[in-house]
């Protein structure tokens, strides 16, 4: 094992330990009989799970195509690259999928890595804002007041920041440079400045109407994602109030921000269980619901991304081992 591989392996160990802890914590009091009791009670809702999964990830591809409009990248290429990136993020450590999207597929997209990186940053900003807003609006009574107030403040600040970005992006570059020039030089601050300037530049090129369209698309995407959870809850007859699945989708996806193994294994199940229990669902059913739904999302998205990746490699006759390609990538985003 090379020195770089050894260092990357050591970086993944804490995440694996975090995932193991959350899996133990989530399932520690669940018995085999409770696992066997989980079964579909309304099978027709399988159609809802399938349809809204397809809609959610198709719309993600449409949104990123709109972000890449200035490069002339077509929907088919953007969809292939995005799905491959999501699949890689689910199975490989250190956000390799995002790094591949920025560097490996830049020639396919006809864009520079900096332009692609700016769209990735904008994508994350929109998703965090919408998911955070959903979490604030659906928090159950079991959430501590301190967390509730902190979430309200965070979403309020995010909303103001997003509106400022949409309406005043073209005027923000100079003030941002001036602010960071007064701060002490530090690698993290330098990266933050670089990423913010990229996002501002991307929004300024899109204009106000296109930026609002991206925000609306993000709301529709996460509505479809929430309806996956609603359909799955109806599928197994999960007893919860109507807000439970919506808090589960928001808190479950926010759990991806916690350091853990690829795919947020463990943290996702804990967040979904916590959300559903706060809305009246039984703990065991909630934990098993989170595990089953997480498995579906990982298998479906990773399967779709892996399939288009393999088809493309066969089409262009690329026989280079994937691990060799990954070793040539930068260790992190610039």
ABEGO torsion letter per residue (X at the ends): XBAAAAAAAAAAAAAAAAAAAAAAAAAAABBAAAAAABBBABAAAAAAAAAAAAAAAAAAAAAAAAAAAAAGBBAAAAAAAAAAAAAAAAABBGGAAAAAAAAAAAAAAGBBAAAAAAAAAAAAAAAAAAAAAAAAAABBAABBAAAAAAAAAAAAAAAAAAAAAAAAAAAAAAAAAAAAAABBBBAAAAAAAAAAAAAAAAAAAAEAAAAAAAAAAAAAAAAAAAAAAAAAAAAAGBBBBAAAAAAAAAAAAAAAABBBBBGGBGAAAAAAAAAAAAAGBBAAAAAAAAAAAAAAAAAAAAAAAAAAAAAAAAAAGBABBAAAAAAABBABBX
